[in-house]
Amino acid sequence: MKILVINCGSSSVKYELFHIVQHKSLIKDKVERIASHSDYKKAIMIIRDRLLDPKAKLITSIRELKGIGHRVVHGGEEFKDSTIINRRVIKSIEKFIELAPLHNPPSLAGIKACIEIFPRIKQVAVFDTAFHQSMPPHAFIYGIPYEYYTKYGIRRYGFHGTSHRYVSERAAQILEKPINKLKIVTVHLGNGASIAAVDRGRSIDTSMGFTPLEGLLMGTRSGDMDPFIVIYLMEKLGITPEQASDILNKKSGFLGVSGISNDMRDIIENMNKGKKRALLTFRIFVYRIKKYIGAYAAAMGGLNAVVFTGGIGEKVTSIRLGLEKELAPMFKNKVDFLMIPTNEELLIARDTARLVKGVK
């Protein structure tokens, strides 16, 4: 069974073809320089032609594709699992553009292009927010008038759900224990970063919130802060909400604190050269990770494993090993610390295969 996975970003379309039965990735590539929504159709056509290229020996006919899985960032409260795409699902993704204006439109453009170019192939939406829909209300409701939740959907949604789900399931396999017996903190560290409390296979809390801005210090995002700071800055600087959003999302985080870069590699390099703000940036980042791990261990009433993933989580060993050295004694060395490379595309392919087969 061959499954195509599509991930449409703002300027590129990433794709990967899997042979599910053989557990193989047949090709992984991307089409870049996407400038407008019409370009997504062109990109999907390029992908189709690459797959059908006789020299590549990937597929001889479109009919060999049994499903196409799409990464969709925001599914609101409506989607607690991946789903076969139909008109109702498309309308819902359109509705949630308001909550993910940068991410849902490219996904939608890719979905519509695939429906047109691969008309007889089942399409599946896999939502970043779906895994976190198991959070209880006391974890996702904010301390503002309740009507803002009921009227406008303001609540914690969480993101990186596909990654958190994949590495928690993989951790259970590595530890050779049923996931429904484990309490796991999954730590996804990259330019965007988030942590999740996975209690017996279910996300019960996560650091990102209504948007991906909340939580850890990130490449250019501020993470946790007093919300009144936004009002204060708008008054002091005489700026608009859009300009304030630009500061918090694009000029803060590693870049804002260090004044050097949004890349952790540059932060570490400058820290090792004695740059104080680079060291401060590093310490803030690590401190917040440590704080969240402790909080989530308390929230779950115990902890069996901490899993690091994402570009920083996988490659910056000093952070991972440093946190393990600090935290292991606190947990009396009864917690496993793992590094597991995430594979969101594989999880999307598996979900697509499952739904195409009609398995819920």
C-alpha positions in Angstrom: 0.0 0.0 0.0 1.5 3.3 -1.1 0.6 6.5 0.7 1.6 10.0 -0.2 2.1 12.6 2.5 1.8 16.3 1.7 2.9 19.2 4.0 2.1 22.6 2.5 4.1 25.5 4.1 4.0 29.2 3.2 6.8 28.9 0.6 7.2 25.2 -0.1 5.4 21.8 -0.4 7.1 18.9 1.3 6.2 15.4 0.3 7.0 11.8 1.1 5.9 8.6 -0.4 5.6 5.5 1.8 5.1 1.8 1.2 3.2 1.1 4.4 3.3 -2.7 4.2 7.1 -2.7 3.6 7.6 0.1 6.2 9.7 2.0 3.7 10.0 5.6 2.6 10.3 5.6 -1.2 11.1 9.3 -1.7 11.2 12.4 0.4 11.6 15.8 -1.3 10.0 19.3 -1.7 8.9 21.8 -4.2 10.1 25.3 -3.2 9.4 29.0 -4.2 5.7 28.9 -3.6 4.6 32.5 -4.0 0.8 32.3 -4.4 -2.1 29.9 -3.9 -2.2 29.1 -7.6 1.4 27.9 -7.2 0.2 25.0 -4.9 -1.6 23.4 -7.8 1.6 23.7 -9.9 3.6 22.2 -7.1 1.2 19.2 -6.7 1.4 18.7 -10.5 5.2 18.7 -10.3 5.0 16.1 -7.5 2.6 13.9 -9.5 5.0 14.0 -12.5 8.0 13.1 -10.3 6.1 10.1 -8.9 5.1 8.9 -12.3 8.6 9.4 -13.8 9.6 6.0 -15.2 13.2 6.5 -14.2 12.2 7.0 -10.6 10.3 3.6 -10.5 8.0 4.9 -7.7 4.6 4.3 -9.2 3.4 3.3 -12.7 -0.1 4.6 -12.3 -1.9 7.1 -10.0 -4.1 4.2 -9.0 -1.2 2.8 -7.0 -1.7 5.6 -4.5 -4.2 4.3 -1.9 -4.4 7.6 0.0 -3.0 11.1 0.4 -2.4 12.4 4.0 -2.2 16.2 4.6 -0.7 17.9 7.6 -3.2 20.5 8.9 -2.2 22.7 11.8 -5.5 23.7 13.3 -8.7 21.6 13.7 -10.1 23.5 16.7 -12.3 21.4 19.0 -14.0 19.7 16.1 -11.4 17.1 15.3 -10.1 14.8 18.0 -8.6 12.4 15.4 -7.5 12.4 11.8 -10.3 12.2 9.3 -11.2 11.5 5.7 -11.6 14.8 3.9 -15.0 15.8 2.5 -16.8 19.1 1.9 -17.7 19.4 5.6 -14.1 18.9 6.6 -12.9 21.5 4.1 -15.5 24.0 5.4 -14.2 23.4 9.0 -10.5 24.0 7.9 -11.7 27.2 6.3 -13.4 28.2 9.5 -10.3 27.7 11.5 -8.2 30.0 9.3 -9.1 32.6 11.8 -7.2 30.7 14.4 -4.2 29.7 12.2 -4.0 32.4 9.4 -0.5 31.5 8.4 -0.9 27.7 8.4 -4.4 26.6 7.4 -4.6 28.5 4.1 -1.5 26.7 2.5 -2.9 23.3 3.8 -6.3 24.1 2.3 -4.7 25.1 -1.0 -2.8 21.8 -1.1 -5.9 19.8 -0.3 -8.0 21.4 -3.0 -5.2 20.9 -5.5 -4.8 17.2 -4.6 -8.6 16.7 -4.9 -8.4 18.1 -8.4 -5.2 16.4 -9.6 -5.9 13.0 -7.8 -9.7 13.0 -8.0 -10.3 9.3 -7.2 -7.7 9.1 -4.3 -9.0 9.4 -0.7 -7.6 12.4 1.1 -7.0 12.5 4.9 -6.4 15.4 7.2 -4.1 14.9 10.2 -4.4 17.8 12.6 -1.6 19.1 14.8 -4.2 20.0 17.4 -6.0 16.7 17.5 -3.7 14.9 20.0 -4.2 17.6 22.6 -8.1 17.4 22.4 -7.9 14.9 25.3 -6.9 17.7 27.7 -9.4 18.2 30.5 -11.2 21.6 30.7 -9.2 22.6 33.8 -6.1 22.4 31.6 -7.3 24.2 28.6 -9.6 26.9 30.0 -8.0 30.3 30.6 -8.9 32.6 33.5 -10.9 35.1 31.5 -14.7 35.5 31.2 -16.0 32.1 30.2 -18.1 33.6 27.4 -15.0 34.3 25.4 -14.5 30.5 25.2 -18.0 29.8 24.2 -18.3 32.6 21.7 -14.8 32.8 20.2 -13.2 29.5 21.0 -10.4 31.1 23.2 -8.8 28.2 25.0 -5.5 26.2 25.0 -5.3 24.1 21.8 -1.6 23.1 21.8 0.4 22.3 18.7 3.1 19.8 17.5 0.6 17.1 18.4 1.6 14.8 15.6 5.2 14.9 16.9 4.3 14.4 20.6 2.0 11.5 19.7 4.7 9.8 17.5 7.5 10.0 20.0 5.4 9.0 23.0 4.2 5.9 21.1 7.8 5.1 20.0 9.0 5.5 23.6 6.6 2.8 24.7 7.9 0.5 22.0 11.6 1.2 23.0 10.8 0.7 26.7 8.8 -2.4 25.8 5.9 -1.3 28.0 2.2 -0.6 27.1 1.7 3.1 26.6 -1.4 2.9 28.8 0.9 2.2 31.7 3.3 5.1 31.1 3.5 8.7 32.2 5.7 10.5 29.6 6.8 14.1 29.2 7.6 14.7 25.5 9.9 17.6 24.8 9.8 18.9 21.2 12.7 21.4 20.8 13.3 23.3 17.6 12.8 26.9 16.3 9.3 26.3 17.6 9.3 24.4 20.9 6.6 22.7 23.1 6.3 20.2 25.9 3.4 17.8 26.5 2.3 15.7 29.4 1.3 12.3 28.0 -0.5 10.3 30.6 -1.1 6.7 29.5 -1.2 7.7 25.9 -3.3 10.8 26.2 -2.2 14.4 26.2 -3.4 16.0 29.4 -1.5 19.3 29.1 0.8 21.1 26.7 2.9 24.3 26.8 1.6 26.0 23.6 -1.8 27.6 24.0 -4.4 29.4 21.9 -1.5 30.1 19.5 2.0 28.6 19.3 3.3 31.8 21.1 2.8 30.5 24.7 5.2 28.3 26.6 8.9 27.9 26.1 11.4 30.5 24.9 11.7 29.8 21.1 13.7 31.0 18.1 11.8 34.3 17.7 8.7 33.8 20.0 8.6 35.1 23.5 6.9 32.2 25.2 5.3 32.7 28.6 5.0 36.3 29.8 2.6 38.6 31.7 -0.1 39.5 29.1 -0.2 43.1 30.4 3.2 43.6 28.9 1.5 43.7 25.5 -0.8 46.6 26.6 2.1 48.4 28.3 4.2 48.2 25.1 1.4 49.3 22.9 0.9 52.4 25.0 4.6 53.2 25.5 5.6 52.6 21.8 2.4 53.8 20.2 2.1 50.6 18.2 -0.8 48.7 16.7 -1.8 45.1 17.6 -0.2 43.9 14.4 3.1 45.5 15.4 2.9 44.1 18.9 2.3 40.6 17.4 5.3 41.1 15.1 7.5 41.9 18.2 6.3 38.8 20.1 6.3 36.4 17.3 9.2 37.5 15.1 11.6 39.6 17.2 11.6 37.9 20.6 12.8 34.5 21.9 16.5 33.6 21.3 16.8 36.5 18.8 15.3 39.1 21.1 17.2 38.2 24.3 20.6 37.5 22.8 20.5 40.2 20.1 22.5 37.7 18.0 20.4 35.0 16.4 17.3 32.8 16.4 19.5 29.7 15.9 20.5 27.8 19.0 23.8 26.8 17.3 24.8 30.5 17.1 23.7 31.0 20.7 25.9 28.2 22.0 28.8 29.3 19.9 28.6 32.9 21.3 28.0 31.6 24.8 31.2 29.6 24.5 33.0 32.9 23.5 31.8 34.5 26.7 28.9 36.5 25.4 26.7 37.1 28.4 23.4 37.6 26.6 24.0 34.4 24.7 24.5 32.6 28.1 21.4 34.3 29.5 19.4 33.1 26.5 20.6 29.5 26.9 19.8 29.5 30.6 16.3 30.9 30.1 15.6 28.2 27.5 16.9 25.3 29.7 15.2 26.7 32.9 11.8 26.8 31.3 12.2 23.3 30.0 13.2 22.0 33.4 10.2 23.9 35.0 7.7 22.4 32.6 9.0 18.8 33.1 8.7 19.2 36.8 5.2 20.7 36.5 4.0 18.0 34.2 5.4 15.2 36.4 3.3 16.7 39.3 0.3 17.0 37.0 0.4 13.3 36.1 1.3 12.2 39.6 4.5 10.5 38.5 6.9 10.1 35.6 8.3 7.2 33.7 10.1 8.8 30.8 11.2 12.1 29.3 11.6 12.1 25.5 13.5 14.8 23.6 12.9 15.3 20.0 13.0 18.1 17.3 16.1 19.7 15.8 17.5 21.0 19.1 16.2 18.1 21.2 17.9 15.6 18.9 21.2 17.4 18.1 22.1 19.6 21.0 23.3 16.9 23.4 24.5 19.4 26.0 20.9 20.5 26.7 19.6 17.0 26.9 22.4 15.5 29.0 22.5 18.6 31.2 18.8 18.3 32.0 19.1 14.5 32.6 22.0 15.1 35.1 19.9 17.7 37.0 16.6 15.9 37.0 17.6 12.2 37.4 18.5 12.4 41.1 15.2 14.3 41.8 13.3 11.3 40.3 15.7 8.9 42.2 17.0 7.7 38.8 13.8 5.9 38.1 13.0 7.9 35.0 14.2 7.0 31.5 15.6 9.9 29.4 15.3 9.2 25.7 16.2 10.9 22.5 13.8 9.9 19.7 13.9 11.5 16.2 10.4 12.6 15.4 8.7 11.3 12.2 5.5 13.1 11.7 5.3 12.1 8.1 5.3 8.4 9.0 2.5 8.9 11.6 0.5 10.9 9.0 1.0 8.0 6.5 -0.1 5.4 9.1 -3.2 7.4 10.0 -4.0 7.8 6.3 -3.6 4.0 5.7 -5.8 3.3 8.7 -8.6 5.5 7.6 -8.5 4.5 4.0 -8.9 0.9 5.2 -11.9 2.0 7.1 -10.4 1.4 10.6 -11.3 4.0 13.2 
